[in-house]
């Protein structure tokens, strides 16, 4: 077999193998992002111009999250937050709107104490999405009802639902303090 024939066979085989490796790498990265972000992955893809932009955004969220000082709560802080939540729930019976506002403030305070920046709601969502993507929709729904209640437009059932939604994220933030990820090399 001549060198030209051999090269005519080897070069296409190498190109095909390289293409398969690139596609496999992209699929593995996509799968890891889906696993990591849960429903937030699809939400981000749906809101982006294309999948590549969405995946770049999710990777940027991971990088930012890795730079944050997310820390566990000590047992005293956990006990305090648990008592505070019980008080918010008790207040719901007589003051449902006020209790929802208090639940929002308590979740924000818990996020802050854990090390999440809390100045901008959209950034909060992005920061939380890295470790809490599966419960993030609860936070969005609760926050939306809180905004309605500020205008006195939320029904008692919506307010009750908001409390349930806040509780899901609250419990996860309270109990998951030991799962600090370390920055990747």
C-alpha positions in Angstrom: 0.0 0.0 0.0 1.4 3.4 -1.0 1.9 6.2 1.5 -0.8 8.3 -0.3 -3.4 5.5 0.1 -2.4 5.0 3.7 -2.8 8.7 4.4 -6.1 8.8 2.6 -7.3 6.1 5.0 -5.7 7.3 8.2 -6.6 11.0 8.0 -10.3 10.5 7.7 -10.3 8.0 10.5 -8.4 10.4 12.8 -10.8 13.2 11.9 -13.9 11.0 12.6 -12.4 9.9 15.9 -11.6 13.6 16.8 -15.2 14.6 16.0 -16.6 11.7 18.1 -14.4 12.8 21.0 -15.6 16.4 20.7 -19.3 15.4 20.5 -18.9 13.0 23.4 -17.2 15.7 25.5 -20.0 18.2 24.8 -22.6 15.5 25.7 -20.9 14.7 29.0 -20.6 18.4 29.8 -24.3 18.9 29.1 -25.3 15.9 31.2 -23.2 17.2 34.1 -24.8 20.6 33.9 -28.3 19.0 33.7 -27.6 16.9 36.8 -26.1 19.9 38.7 -28.7 22.5 37.9 -31.8 20.3 37.5 -34.8 22.2 36.2 -32.8 25.4 36.1 -30.8 24.0 33.2 -33.9 23.8 30.9 -35.1 27.1 32.2 -31.8 28.8 31.3 -31.7 27.1 27.9 -35.3 28.2 27.2 -34.4 31.8 28.1 -31.1 32.0 26.1 -30.5 32.6 22.5 -29.0 29.2 22.1 -27.8 26.2 24.1 -24.2 27.2 24.0 -24.9 30.6 25.5 -27.0 29.0 28.2 -24.3 26.5 29.1 -21.7 29.3 29.2 -24.0 31.2 31.6 -24.3 28.1 33.8 -20.6 27.6 33.8 -20.1 31.2 34.8 -22.6 30.7 37.6 -20.5 27.8 38.8 -17.3 29.8 38.7 -18.9 32.7 40.6 -20.4 30.3 43.2 -17.0 28.7 43.7 -15.6 32.2 44.6 -18.3 32.8 47.2 -17.6 31.9 50.8 -20.6 29.6 51.4 -20.4 28.3 54.9 -22.3 26.0 57.2 -24.3 27.3 60.1 -23.3 26.4 63.6 -25.9 24.6 65.7 -26.8 27.8 67.6 -27.7 29.6 64.3 -29.7 26.6 63.1 -31.7 26.6 66.4 -32.3 30.4 66.1 -33.5 30.1 62.5 -35.7 27.2 63.4 -37.3 29.2 66.2 -37.7 32.2 64.0 -39.4 30.1 61.3 -41.8 28.7 63.9 -42.7 32.2 64.9 -43.3 33.2 61.3 -45.6 30.3 60.8 -47.5 31.1 64.0 -48.0 34.7 62.8 -49.5 33.4 59.5 -52.8 32.6 61.2 -53.5 36.2 62.2 -51.3 38.1 59.7 -50.8 36.1 56.5 -49.3 39.0 54.4 -47.0 40.0 57.2 -45.9 36.4 57.7 -45.0 36.0 54.0 -43.0 39.2 54.1 -41.3 37.9 57.3 -40.6 34.5 55.6 -39.0 36.3 52.7 -36.8 38.3 55.0 -35.9 35.3 57.1 -34.9 33.3 54.0 -32.8 36.3 52.8 -31.2 36.5 56.2 -30.4 32.8 56.2 -28.9 33.1 52.7 -26.8 36.1 53.8 -25.5 34.3 56.9 -24.6 31.3 54.8 -22.5 33.6 52.5 -24.8 34.2 49.6 -24.9 37.8 48.3 -28.5 39.1 48.8 -28.6 42.6 47.3 -30.1 41.6 43.9 -32.9 39.0 43.5 -31.9 37.9 40.0 -28.3 37.4 41.2 -29.6 35.5 44.2 -31.4 33.2 41.9 -28.2 32.6 39.8 -26.1 32.1 42.9 -28.6 29.7 44.5 -29.1 27.8 41.2 -25.6 26.1 41.5 -26.4 24.2 44.6 -30.2 24.6 44.9 -31.5 24.4 41.3 -34.1 21.8 42.2 -35.8 24.0 44.8 -35.3 27.4 43.1 -38.7 27.4 41.4 -40.2 27.3 45.0 -38.3 30.5 45.8 -39.4 32.2 42.5 -43.1 31.3 43.2 -42.9 32.5 46.8 -41.2 35.7 45.8 -43.9 36.4 43.2 -46.6 36.0 45.7 -44.7 38.2 48.1 -44.7 40.9 45.4 -48.4 40.5 44.9 -49.1 40.7 48.6 -47.2 44.0 48.8 -49.9 45.4 46.6 -52.6 43.5 48.6 -53.5 41.4 45.6 -52.6 37.9 46.9 -55.3 35.5 48.0 -55.0 33.7 51.3 -54.4 30.5 49.4 -51.6 32.1 47.4 -50.1 33.3 50.7 -50.3 29.8 52.2 -48.6 28.4 49.1 -45.9 31.0 49.4 -45.2 29.9 52.9 -44.9 26.3 51.7 -42.5 27.4 48.9 -40.4 29.5 51.2 -40.2 26.5 53.7 -38.7 24.2 51.0 -35.8 26.5 50.3 -35.5 27.4 54.0 -35.2 23.8 55.0 -32.6 23.1 52.3 -30.5 26.1 53.2 -30.7 25.3 56.9 -29.8 21.6 56.6 -27.2 21.6 53.8 -24.6 23.8 55.4 -22.0 21.0 55.4 -22.0 20.5 51.6 -19.5 23.3 50.8 -17.9 22.6 47.4 -14.3 23.3 47.0 -13.0 25.3 44.0 -12.0 23.1 41.1 -8.4 23.0 39.8 
